Every structure is written in structure tokens, then in C-alpha cells.
Amino acid sequence: MGRILRKFLIILLLAALLAAGLLWVRDLAIQRWLFSHISDGHRHFNQRVVSPEQELWSQRIEIGRHSADIIRAILESSAPAVAVPLSGSRSLRGVITAPSGGAVFGIFVSDPGRPRPLLQKLVSGIDVLDRHLSQFHNRFFNTYFISRNQWILINPPKWVSQIEDRHDFTPDVFYRIAGPEENPDREPVFTPVYYDDIWEKWMTSLVIPVYLKDEFQGVVGHDFLLDEQVPFFSNQALSNSGMLVLVDRNNRLLLHPSVLNQLKGREFNMNDSLDMSDRVQSPHVLALLQNLREGGLRNGFQNLAGKRFHVWQAEMPGVGWRYLYMAGSSDILSRFEPEINRTLVLSAAVAATCIFFLLMLLWLTFLRPLSRLGRNLRSISRENDVLDLPRQHSLLSSSLENLFVDTREVVQRLTHNIQEVREAKEYIETLMKTVSVFIAVLDADLKLVDINEFGLKKLKIRREEIPGIDLEKLFGMDELNQLSTELRDRGHVTNREMVIYLPDGRTMNVDASISSEIDSHETERLGYIAVFSDITLRKKAEVNLRNQITFSRQIFKTIPDIILITDMQRKVIFMNQKAESLLKERLSANRDLADLLSQRSLESGFDEYLRNSIRDGRDIKQINVLNPFMEEESFVDLIIEPLRTHSGLIGGLILVRDITEWRDLTQKIQNLQVFMQKLIDASPYAIISVTEDNHVTVWNGSAEKIFGISAGDALGKNAFDVCPAFTNYRDIINEVRILNKTVFLNDEMLLVEKDDSNRIVHLNIYPVQSEGRSVVINIQDVTELKQLENSLMQAQKMESLGLLTSGIIHDFNNVLSGIMGYASLLDKKIPDDSLLKRYVRSILSSSDRASMMIRQILEYSRKKLAKREVIPLHEIVDESLDFLSPHLRSIRVVRRLSDEDLFVHADRTRISQVLINLLVNARDALKGRPEPTIEIATARKQILRHKTIPDGEYVLIQVHDNGRGIRPEHLERIFEPFFTTKSRVAGTGIGLATVREIVKDFSGEILVESKLDQGATFFVFIPAASPRTENPREQAKEEVRPLVAGWALLIDDEEVVREIGTDMLHSLGIKCLTAADGEEGVRIFRENRDQISFVILDIEMPGMSGDQVYEELQRIRPGIKVLFASGYSREYLENKYFKRRIRDFMAKPFQLNQLSRNIHNLMNRDEQANP
């Protein structure tokens, strides 16, 4: 019974072992199938999602960088700016099409008042931008550039029409996140997912900042639609093998297969940022998001809401989005459980069969002999002594036990050795894969057997190509023969430098070590292991080092400075070429540095100073010192550097650089700077230099003169504080700095605060590139020049008016000649007691006054040389007041003339001009004043010891007005040319300057006194003259009857002059012939030359002029007497026609007595030497 129980227990034990084995096989199968499926899913996830998405986002970043580079290049280009067609009031909008007819861009300018030079520059390069965008038109949705000056350029342009007026881009997320505050590293950044109300789509933006010369200008952006990620989530292959989730950088859910329809639905609440977490029903996905936000999610198995999942995650570059792929273990197992069960049944059948055959083999080989042995032992025990059986049985059992123990130890030792071999093999295989050296296995015939991964990468071949590699091509025939010989003789090669010729034509320098593999009996070489260390970089470094050493030696030789190298005992061990040429002859045999020093240096103890410096290893740098090696005086820069190695100081390097030329050049530069400063100070133009932060660095003398601000008060101050007038040009100055261009502004009105006056200036603003962003402001004060131009224009107008007046007066004089002539004839024929006599006298008086006024106008409108004569002053005063009487009707004029007659030696016209100018100025000062009054007074004054007037007797002319007066600061300048306090229309500033010039020309002086609101008084001092003995006008009134024998010829183009002249001559008893022009006059004179005694000749006539007629008359009859009669002045005719003095002249209009006297004087002159 006990034997049966034992057998039963043994059978149960075998069944339990078989069941355990089957379960173990089942678990292995499950793990194998699960791992295989997870690996396939992971690979599928990488191939279908991760790899293409990572490549896509990397391409998007590169496209964004390229776009930013294109826009930056356009903004930095020197292409001319293009006008931009914009419209609108509060904000500007416009659309522009690329010249090639490609893309259409929209433009929106939020604030029309802000400068936008970069917009015009960007539009000028729109064709370049269009060509760039056309290459990537299907890679993004929108492209835009937002400027820091609140304008945007965008393609396509639909977005522009929807922007509100005066929209501020600063808080917008796609502008803010790329600005300097939030993005100091200037990297491309992605915005969170947002909903665009205009396009009605979810999207994210890639934004790149744009900087010009390290200054932020704006951002470039590309919009990408979230819809482009939807196909991954609708992919059936992915959804069958696992679940795909997309989250943003803030772990908000963006996409999941269950929310695709909700994303497109109109009922979705479209907030500023997208988060679909509350739309997901799956508890496993919600648990995944919770773990993700708590930072507890990692790749591998995760328990999510009571279910086990395998999770992978991959992050997209730049945007920060993450794709998560989750596969459930139970789902996988449920699909593969039938196959696993079938495998288990098959495994159980195979195991049962194997156990059966194993038991049969055990029975035949071991149990059956043991059974026989047991039967034999029992039979022996029955035959032998019972006491001996146990001992014999014990010996056999002990032997069997020892046999089993030894067998077990051998098996355990063998198993341990096998495990060590496996570990060593795995270590060697890992080492072969990971080591960064080229390892090759060669057979005994030096044929390649295997190469590690590093070697395969270096050779750029696959493992299956190893048998086809020829070592003769790899090492070269000679190198291979040498290796073979050395290995045969020595059995190994150590640290041999050689060259490997790679299949692609390149070479690789290596350090080779080869050892042989010996069999276990150490009788036969099985092969070789070769280790090749790549020393290509080291060899290149060695070559570069050798070249550098050679180059350094060459540099030391050719450096134009003295270079000495000494050891610690001051012995010279190296001298460059310059030092040898100057000092080598003085070097003694012991090569002591002291031998090279000058006597002056030795006496000053410089040798001891050098010894201590080299001994202590101090760096010495002395600038602009006497040369310690030369006896003659020269200046050098001295540098002493210690030479050190890892063991310490070994010597010193001495460099001596001659700076004589540098000192001379420095002195020249200093002199040039002084000269330039003097030149700037002496410049007639204001020169002002302003730094980038608007501080004044140059303020020359002309600037001090114009603005009344000294250089000490201006330098270092803010230019806009020093001169507020520059505030109007702040934008122009900034434009000059940014665009690096010169601006010329002509005829600018600049307000000068020192006298609160406007100056007319030419303003030039140009950049100074050598001083950062400084600008120089050049100001040319052209106020006086403009006044001179106005005066010149006025003079030209006056000249033109004078010419016009002269012609009119000439004709008027001819008309007046008839009036005065006939009136004078009537005066002679009417009795003195007749009433008509008084009328005729009134006509003559009025005509005479008209003639005088016309003569004054003619003389005043034409410049002429001063004709000095003794003239009565009161007569000039009366004439001037009469001349201006039409302009003084509303002003009370008070005359306070001296009782005695006053005379001056001067030009009548110019003295009249002085009085007229003073009276006109007085009249202008009285505008708007109550009871305007002008007072003119004359007197004789004796001047003694006056500070500006020489001693003597003077005639004083005093003109006073009760006007506004002259401001004290203007009193010293009123006689300066072009200085005026009147408007540019009312005055030119030359009137008083002309008065002073005329008075000074007649050795006089003019002074002025004024008090505000009390008027002004001008004092004119002119040297007094003795009175004339006779008055020409009174003489002209006396009638002298000439005695003439013969005829008179009257040549004049005016019929009325010919008629009245004929009548006057007849009344004087003179017969007369007349001619209407010069040709007729010459003809009549030629026909009657013997009967004609004299000729009365007009000058300006049609055809032949008067001077030509005179010359012809002199040729016909030399010495013929000619009386010239003209409405022009004698000076005018002398300068224009005759170019010399006219002796006999009679001014039109004339009366009978004037004609009689002139004819009398003409006929009584003995000869006619000149006209």
C-alpha cells in the first residue's frame, strides 16, 4: 500500500510540474505577443505621426526664419521707397498687388500721423516677397508683418477690411510674445491655438521678431490651421491599434477622435484659447490628461481609470505640442487569447509526448538497471549473512551519492562558465557597438572577418559587404606587406601610424595596434584583432602647429619692432631681424642683455630694473618712453612679458616699438584738430553737432552769434532744450539718423529767442557715421541775403519804373512844352493890367511847378553821380514837403525853419532824398497814433569837441515825430543795411542806411534820440556853405533878346514842340526851319547849310537819334552851333548817348525867356569845341 501511495504521489508531482510548465509557456507566449504588438504600435506611431509631424514643424520654423530674413533684407536694402496708395481718415487701408501679378497684399495703418518709412521700403520689395511666398503657398494660411509703428502688411488681404480703426497691435498675442519684453532671445515662437473670427477657423501662428541694427522693428508671422492635424485622428489604422491624443504646451486638449465633429460644430463656444477637455467622455483620456498636468506621465505602462495602458508621447519642435498614443493591454490580449489557447494546447501535447519518451528513456537507461541491481542485491542478501547486507548496501549508496554529487558540481561549474562566456560575449558585443574606435577581426590570412559599428560608419558600408573588402586597396600593397611581415615575425603591431584609403576616395590617418588570437594549446594563430584609432584631426593639428611655428618665426623675423628673448640670467637667446640690424654688433660673447643698453639707461639703473622684472615675472608696459637701447634720443613703447612653461619662468620677451612717426603723426593730428576747430569757429555758417542722445558736442562762433547762446552754455546740454526751435525738426533729425541720409532745407523760418525774431536760414542736416548716430546741423543765415535780394528786386522794379517814368515824362514834357510855350507867348502879348494876364501867369506858375515835380521824380528814380553845388536848404525842404504832400494829408506838419537862409555844398537830389526818407520813416511810425505830428526844423550850429562830429559850423536838419518810438536794443542797429522792424512787405531796411551813407559822403553826421511812446528825433548835421551871389532861377526869369543873323533849324519829332518853337523863334525875330525826324533834319541842313546859323536838336527820335544827327551835322559843317533840348536830364543824355559833357542844353518844357537866354548864350560862345 505504501509503495502504491508513493507511486501515486510521484505521478501527482509530475502532473503539477507539467501544469506549471504549461502556465509558464502560456505567460511567455502572452508576453511575446504583447511585446510584439506594442512594438508594432510604437513603430506605427513613430512612422505615421511623430516623424512626419516633427519634420513638418521643423520645416515651418525654417520657412518662418527664411521669411524674416527676406523681409530684413528688403528693409536694409538701398532700393528707393515706393509711394503706397492708402485711403481713410482715422486709419488708412490699401491693397497692393505684386508687380509680377502674383500675390495680393493688404495694408492697414492704425495711426496716419506716425512715420512709416519702412512701409514704403517694404512695398518696394513686394515682388521679392511674392516670389518667396509662392514657393511655400501650401505650407501656411496667412503671412503678415506687423510694425512697431502700428501698421500691418498681410497676405491674403481679407483681414485688413475687418480691422477696427485705430486698432492697437501691442496687446495682440501674435505681436506681444515675439517682442523684446517676452522674447529677449529673439527665437521663433508659436502662439496658443486661437479662433479667428474673420476666417472662422482655429489656428496657431509662428511669429519671428525682426531687428535692424539691433533695434526691434516688428514681427513676421505665418498662420497654420489646426485642421491640418485632423487627418491623423481620422486614420483608421491608428484608431484600430490605439488611441491618439494631441495637447498644447499648457496640457490643454486640442484633438481627440471623439471631438472631431464637435470642433467643426457651430454650437462650440469659441473662446480665446482652445481646450476640448470638457468634451471628452472617455474616463481613461481624462485620467491621462490629469496625470499629464500633475507631471506624473512617462512612457510605458500606466494605470488609467482602473485599466492598464501602454503610453508613448512625442513633443513637436518649436510649437511645444505633444502627441500621446495609448494602447490598452486587455484589449490587445482579448484579440490574441484564442491563438494563445491554441498554442497552449499544442504545447501541452508536445510536453506530454516529450515526458513520455523521457520516462521511457529513463526506464531503459537507469531505472531498469537499478531494478535489476535491486533484485540481485536482495538475492545476495538472502544468501549472505544478514549483518553484512546493510554495510554492502551502504557502500553502494555512498558511491552512487558521490557520483551524483560530482556530476552536479560539474554541471554547476559548466553552467557558471557558460554564463560567464555569455556575459563576456555580450560585453564584447556591446563594446564593439559603442566604442569610438575602428575594430576589425582578421583571420590568419589577414582577411576581414568582422568590423564593429564605428568602423562600418567610417567605411560607409553595410555588414554584408565586409567579405568583399580588399585590404590591399584599404591599406595599400606596401603597407599590407609590411604589416604581414611584422605580424609573422613578432606576432603583434603596436602604435603604428598608417593611412587607410576609404571607398569614397577620402583618406583617414590612424594609429594601428594589432594582436593575434592563439588557440587553447598555444600552437596555432586563429586570427588577429586590429584596433585603428582615428588620428586625422591630430595629424591636421600637428601640421597646423608646425605651420604656425614656421609662420610665427617668420613673423618674428619680419616684425619692424625690436624683439629680444632672454633667459633668466638675462642672456639673449633670440633676436629678430630688426634687432640684429641695430644691436647685434654690440652683443658680446656672453650675450648679456646689459651690453645692448645705452649709456643713459645704464646710468639710470635700467639694467637692474630689467633684471628684477624678468626675475619676478612681471608684465611691464611703458608707453612713450626714451629708447633704452639707442644713444640718440628717440621715443618707443616698451613691453616686457615673462615666458612661462608648466615648470615655471624660463625667461622674458622684450618688445621695443619705435613711435617717432606716431608722435609726429599725433602732433599733426592735434594740430589738424586745432586747425579744424579754428576753421569751424571761423565758419560763417553755424555748425552744431548733436549726439545720438541729443547732446551738443560742437557749437561754433556763428551759432553763438545767431542764437545768442555761448558755447559754454550749449555744450553737453540737450539740443532741444538749448534751442527750442530745433523741436520742429526732431523727426527730420531722427530720419537722418535712421536712414543715414542728408537733408537740405532751404529758406526755413527759424525763431531766435534772443531777440524774438525770425531768421531765414538754409538748414543742412547730415549724419556722422564715425560717431554712432550723431548728426551735424549746418545753418546758413541768409536773412540779410534775402533782404538784399528783395532790395535788388525792389531796385530793379524802381529801375524799370524809372525807365517807364522817363518815357512818360519825356512825352509829358513835350505836352507841357506846348502849354508853357504858348502861355509865355500870351504873357508877352497881353497887357499887364489885363485880367487874362493873371490867368496866363497862373498857367505859367502851375506849369513851372509841374515841370519841377517831374524833374524831381526823374532825378529821384535814376541814380547819378553827385553834383556838388551850393544850394539853399529851405528851398529843398519846401520841395520835399510839396513832393510828399499827397502822403502827408492826414498828418500835421510843423515847420520850424531858421529865419536866416541856410546853404550847404551838396547834391540837390541827394539832400532831397535824405529829407524824403526821413519824412517817410516818420510817417510810417505814426500809423495808428492819435494826433500824428511831424516837426521839421533847421538851424545853424557851431560844433566844438563833439565825440563823433568834427569841430566846425554846421546846418542842422531836425525831423521829429510823436510815434511809437524806437526800442533801445534797436537804436544801435537802425542804420545797418537791411535791418528793419517793419514787415517784409512794408520795408527793406535800406532807407536809413542810404541816408547815413549820403550824409557821410557830404562830411556830415546823423544822430537819433528816441523814447518809447514819445516818438523819435533825427538830427542831420551837414557843413554850412557860403550863400551864392546870384540865383540861376532868377536869372532865368530875365529876358535877353539874342541877335541872330540867319536861320534856325528846329529838329523834333513832336509836332506841338515844332509849332511852339517856331512861334517863339518868330517872336524873337528869328526865321525858322523845322524837321520831324533826324533824316529830314540832316537833309534840310545839307540843302541850307549856308543860311542856317544854329540848330535846336531833340535827342530821342525815331530812326536817326540826336547824337547821330549831331555827328552828321558836324561832318557837313564843322563848328555848327547846336542847342540840345530834351525832356531827359543832362546827366542821362551824357551817360547814355554822348559819353561826355554837353555844353549847351535846354530842358523841356521851356518858356520864351529860357529859350531866349539859351540862344543868347549859344550865339555869344566863340567856338563849338564840343556838344
Phi, psi and omega in degrees: 000319178296321179294321180294318179298319179296318178297321180295317179299319178298319180295318177299319179297318178296321178294320178297317178298321179294318179296316179299319179298319179296317178297320178298319178296320179297315180298320178299318180296318180298313180299320180295315179293319180296314180296320180297316181292318179297319179297317178298318179295318179298315179296318178298317179299317180293316184289319186276330189240298192297306185298309180295325181290317178299318177295321180297312182292326176296318177298320179298319178295318179296320177298317179298316178298319179297319178298316178297321178295320179298312182294320179297320179295321178296316182292331180271352183289162179263016179295145180294146179292152182245137178294141184250123179283107181232155179216160180129168181250293181285324174223157184252142178225153178192165179229136180226139180253139179302144181304331180283358180081020183271247187290155176247132183243141174259147181233133175228125178245112185293315184240104182297339184281346183275147180292146181218055179294330182290334178295314179295324178293319180293321179295327179296334178254025185295331180291322177296317179296323180295317179297323178295314183292330181295337178287336185233033188296336181260010182263342182211169186262312180233154170227133182211158171231121179252121181273153175293345178269021172066049167220157184225143172241123189220146175227126359285165191276001186304324186297332186295320185291343184262354182285137177288150178300145178060030180295136179260116181280347188301314181279354181297140187296322182283356171256320187292317188291343180260356181289171183298331183289314184265348182224065182294337180281351176062037180266156172297136181228154177252141176279160170297162177293129181225163181259124179267113183292335183284312181269351179056050180216152173274136183204166171232155184241134169268121187238131180235128178287150178242125179239139173240119181053046176066021178239128183295130181245333182160194183230148172252134183224148172233134178263137179236133184279141174293337180301336183291342179268349185298321182303330179297327185273343175263004180288120185292326181296320180289316183294331179286327184267346181177190183241133184251134181227140178238125178234157178270186185294341177262015177064028173272139182287125179259311185219147177199145184308330185280349184246008183298315180293323180293330180297326181268355183285147180288337184281358183291137179282106188270093181272186180293327179230153186266129173212111184262015185300322183282356179261358182267133181265339186289122178293333180291319178293319179297319178295323177299315180295322179296314177299323181295317181288333179273359177078016183258014184261132177217165179292138180127197182283137180225141173269112184240109177055045176080008180229144185266128180232150168259124189242134169240149176221146180216132182262139179273138184292141174083299185285335178080005177288154178230133172265131178241130180241123185234129180235127181279133181294318183294323178297320180293316183293324181297330180282333185252007184293317178301317181295323179294319179297318178299320179295323180295315179299317179296321180293321179297318179297316179297318181295318180298317178299316180296320179296320180299311179294327178294317178296320178297318179293320178296322180294317184286326187263339187225309185291318181297315175298322180294321178298316178296319179299321180294318179296319179295319180295321180293321178294322177295323180293329178288327183276325183268179180292139183297328183290335182277342185294315180301321181295316180295320178296325180293320179297316179295319179295321179295319179297316178296321180296317179296321178299314179294322179296313180298318180298319179296318179297318179298316180297318180296318179296319179295319178297320179296318180295319178299319179297318177297319179297317179299314180298318179296320179296316178298320179297316180295319179296318177297318179297318179297327181280325191260339184292144184263040173230161182273111180246129180231144176253123181245148175275184184296336180265016180060043173254141181293129177252317182206155178222140180285173185299319181298319179294321178298320179294320180295317180279347181057051178227168175264162185296325181290348179270358184300314182299337183273002182279130179263118181293336177296321177284330183285317183255339189093147186299313183296316181295321180293321179295318179296319177298315181299318180293314183294321179292324179292323183277315188254338180086353179201164176229133183233129172050053178260123178276130182207175183242132175255130181264108185284156182298333182275009177097348179280165176240154180224121175280130184227158170251111190259136171228123185233129177234154184264152174260126183251142177292174186296336180267359179056039179243345186215136175278123179276334182168197183222150171247122182247132177243119181246115177265126181289115180243023181300314180295322179295320179295319177297320179296321179296318178297316179297322179296316178298317178297320181294320177298314178299317179296319180296318177298319178296320178297315179302323182290323187266352179297131183285003179263159176282124178234125178233141174238128182238160172271189184290342178266015178066023174274134183283120180251350178206138174224132177280178187300319180296317180294321179297318182295333184257329193237348189299324182295334182271356183278126182277181183294327180278359173056040179281135181297331181297334179296336184270346183284149178287164180298323179298319180292321179295319180292330181276357180081022182291331179295320177294324178297319178294317181301313182295323181295316180289320181295318183275352180069036182271145173275125180241126175226110178240131185248137173059056178240165178293142181294118183285352184254344185251141179287318179288153185285122174209157185248140184220167165258126184249125179233127176238117181243133176286146176256124184234150167236185179296340181268353178130198181290138177236351180163203181213154176247128181244124178240127180238116183249120180288122183245022180300312179296323179296319178298317178297316180296320178299317179297320178295320179296318178298317178297320179295321178296318177297317180296316180296322178295319177294321179296319179295317180294327182276354182296137177287351179259146175287127179240120183229125178253133184233131181283180182297328178265023170069026176266141184280128177245340177225132180211096189275181184297324179295326176295321177298319183292319184289312187265349180069026181238126182287160179297325179298327180278346185256321186297136179082351181267166176289128185299325182284338174279321180294315182230093181301340180298336180288346182300327180293344184247017182299314181295322180293320179297318178295323178296320177298319180295314187286312185271354177055051180229164181258139181241131177246124179236119182254149175056047177273140176271117183244121181278121179257120187286337186297324177234012177054044181239156177265129178250142177267122186226155165262125187245118176244127180236120181223151184279156174244102187290333183282354183233053178067239180244041176285156176228153175244130180253118180252121185241120175253114180281108182250023181300309181293324178297317178296320177296322177295319177298317178297320179295320178296318177297321178295319179296320178296321176296317180296322178296316177297320178295323178296318178297317179295318181296320181301316180295318180295316182296323178301313178293321181295322178296323178297318177295316182294331178298320178295318181297309183292324181295308181294324178296320179292325177293319177297323181297328180282332187265342182268136179298158184290332182271007182276144176297328180295332179301319180292322178296317182296318179297323177296320178297316180295319180295315180295320179295321179295319178294319178296321179296320179295317180296319180295320179295320178296317178299317182296316179291323182290328184274357182229126178287145177208164178293142182296131176250103184280130176204161178281117185235147177283126186292319184294329178295320179293321179298314180298316181298318181294318179293321177297321181297323182264002185304324178298335183264356182243021186291328182269007184240136176279122181254123181250123178257123175234074184271151179296148179291329181270154177287134181246138182232147176228152177262097187200183176270129186300315183294319184288322176297322177296322178296322177299312182296318182297316180297318180294320179292322179294317177298320178296320178298316181296329180286347185263004182295128179078008181264142176286143180049062180294135184220137173239130180240126177240130184225152176229155179194162173260131185231138174260119183257129177224131174051045172273145187288338181238345184249127177297156179296145178152182181261130185230156169261127182258128172247122184240122180242121183234142174227156178257043182276205185288339184087175182247133180295143184304322182289347179264346185299323183283350186245359188292338179267003176285142177300135174072006174276126180208147173257003177274170176290164181296337179277324187278332185207158180248345178085018181245355184297302181292328175298321178293319179301313182295322178298317181294315181297316178296326181296331179261024176062032180251191180211147177234133180233162182218143172229143182203147171227138182300136180065010176238355176102186181222152179228129176253134180244119180249120178251122177231134180307134180286152180235158177286147181291155178283152179283334181218155182253116182302327182291323179292322178297324182295336183282339180283136182267128177240123183270112182286154175254110185233130175252116181119190185261160171246143177249118179255115181248112180204142183278350180264125184294322182294326177292321180295320182292311182291327178295319179297315180296318180296317181295321178296322179293336177269003178082025182244130176284149190221137168248146182235153176220140185273348177205180185291319182296317179294321180297317179295319180296314181296320180295321180295323181285332186233036186292334180280333182272339186274125181269323179207168184231131170260117193237126170279157185263302184270107179222155176294146181082243183279120183282171185297320181293325177292321178297319180299315180298322181291322178296322179292327177290322181289316181216095181300137177089004178298135183277132185230128174255116181275132179232125184205155174280348176273162181284160180299318183297320180299316181291323180294321183281324186274320189253306192267338181058022176201175186285139175263127183277310185251112184218140178227124183277140172272148352283160182224155177259175184296317181295325178293320178295319181297313182295318181295322178293321179300313180296321181296314186284335181274354178280135189293317186221159180249079183287329181209171183287000000 
